[in-house]
Amino acid sequence: MRAAVTGGAGFIGSHVVDALLARGDEVVVVDDLSSGRREWVPANAELVEQDIREPYSIDADLVFHLAAQADVGTSMERPSFDAEVNVVGTVNTLEAARACGAGVVFSSTGGAIYGDVEEPATEETPRRPVSAYGIAKLCAEAYLDGWNRIHGSNHAVLRFANVYGPRQSATLEGGVVSIFMERFRSGEETLVFGDGEQTRDYVFVGDVVRAALMAAGRGGVFNIGTSAETTVNELHRLCAEVAGVTAEPRRVDPRPGDARRSVLDASSAERELGWRPETSLTDGLRLTWESIEQ
Ligand SMILES: NC(=O)c1ccc[n+]([C@@H]2O[C@H](COP(=O)([O-])OP(=O)(O)OC[C@H]3O[C@@H](n4cnc5c(N)ncnc54)[C@H](O)[C@@H]3O)[C@@H](O)[C@H]2O)c1
């Protein structure tokens, strides 16, 4: 197979590239290196420096579309820029895939699309995005769904929970595991917003990569999470334990718009793709800490 990975120089994309190369695929990475890093693209993958806001072409059997403006704060400050990357960039990617007959696996988001939930969100839970990022991802999903209908393609949408693992940037707000761990490593204080009892669903990047590979050519929309909720207080405690430090966070005002509960029901991915998360939170945190320590 020849696979293209947009955003393949980024956190999740670079792990997808590693997995594709490991199974013997030929890989081309499409990335403008705005948040991705050249050194994360292995020498045996081809790197095409391309801004997906402009139409482009590729030659591939499969496209993993991970390129995105993935920062919620930026999406609120610059919503049209966010839409250019996340909506127009997705349309350009769909057209590039259509021209070469490739199937697409698209990385959407559960947390930003469902917003605050009262129980684990299924794919049918009402979508109530509360950020420009969530709106743009939902809009991009509608293009995939529409393209499947109009052009008879079989593209898949994966709604990721909070992904964590090696190479995640501590400079983006979503990377709370990396933020805690980087601060433990450098001896800086950690911050917890509000009472810390807000919950998230943390899924290890290796599990997300397996889901992406399993979804290729399957069509449909799938939540990719663990169905387990962890409070920020508990996450802080677990990260400190793995890092071997005893540290109490400084508590600061809650962030406006922060969901109280965010958790995904991934039983559809298990039923239809045969996917389930395999990495426990403590094992995933240990692997992440080991990569940060190196
Ligand atoms: N990390 C998470 O918890 C999470 C959760 C839900 C969904 N997602 C989605 O998964 C995907 C990957 O996220 P990530 O955490 O690896 O983020 P990331 O920022 O590490 O990766 C995004 C990549 O896209 C590239 N990129 C950005 N704008 C581009 C453009 N205009 N043209 C070409 N390339 C461009 C960046 O350089 C980077 O390599 C994104 O679509 C994101 O929305 C991530």
The ligand as a Gaussian input file, in Angstrom:
#p B3LYP/6-31G(d) Opt

LIG

0 1
 N       -4.379000      15.327000      20.514000
 C       -5.647000      15.092000      20.823000
 O       -5.999000      14.853000      21.993000
 C       -6.697000      15.091000      19.746000
 C       -8.024000      14.851000      20.122000
 C       -9.008000      14.848000      19.144000
 C       -8.656000      15.041000      17.812000
 N       -7.362000      15.300000      17.467000
 C       -7.059000      15.507000      16.056000
 O       -5.993000      14.643000      15.672000
 C       -5.207000      15.271000      14.651000
 C       -3.751000      15.310000      15.051000
 O       -3.635000      16.079000      16.236000
 P       -2.266000      16.211000      17.033000
 O       -2.610000      16.251000      18.474000
 O       -1.289000      15.215000      16.514000
 O       -1.844000      17.689000      16.623000
 P       -0.450000      18.258000      16.036000
 O       -0.570000      19.745000      16.094000
 O        0.701000      17.619000      16.714000
 O       -0.464000      17.756000      14.534000
 C       -1.076000      18.470000      13.493000
 C       -0.148000      18.450000      12.304000
 O       -0.791000      19.152000      11.223000
 C        0.164000      20.015000      10.609000
 N       -0.562000      21.141000      10.019000
 C       -1.229000      22.127000      10.672000
 N       -1.756000      22.994000       9.783000
 C       -1.422000      22.541000       8.544000
 C       -1.669000      23.012000       7.232000
 N       -2.361000      24.131000       7.010000
 N       -1.178000      22.309000       6.187000
 C       -0.458000      21.171000       6.399000
 N       -0.191000      20.676000       7.629000
 C       -0.668000      21.359000       8.683000
 C        1.094000      20.446000      11.734000
 O        2.342000      20.918000      11.280000
 C        1.196000      19.152000      12.539000
 O        2.250000      18.332000      12.071000
 C       -5.829000      16.648000      14.439000
 O       -6.723000      16.568000      13.359000
 C       -6.583000      16.906000      15.723000
 O       -7.669000      17.796000      15.531000
 C       -6.381000      15.328000      18.404000

